[in-house]
Amino acid sequence: AVRAVARDPARVGDLKPLAQWVEGDVTQPATLAATLRGARYVICTIGATDRSGPNSPEFVDYGGVRNLADAAREAGVAQF
């Protein structure tokens, strides 16, 4: 089974049938533990949408990937 994370799962549109969608935000580490519970693998495809501000590469591509990797390690994920 594939579980996918989105800030707002209601907005995934045509991607909805491809996975079980859960709410999470890589810029908010507290939202990640529950989304990774029971996961064996994590495939990260996140990307910043803005050049500056809270959706910039600094917070999403750098900080978000770090947060997701940390949460995956804590959840016992086999491969990131």
Phi, psi and omega in degrees: 000142179254128175246127181243148183249135176217148176301320180224091182303337179292344183258013183280349173057235185296344180280347185312313183289350186280344186199170167275117184265132177233154181276133177191159183219115183296342177276354180237090186307327181297341181274355189265331184303311182294326182290335183261355182302123179084357180286143175259329182225151174233128172248119184259122179232026183287161178197142180293146179254342182237156178279338179213169179089193186292345177253023181277165178305326180302317184269329183266299185290321180270296183296319182294317178295319177299314179298317180294318178296317178298315180295323178295318178298315180295329181277354180078026178297136183287323182211136178249000000 
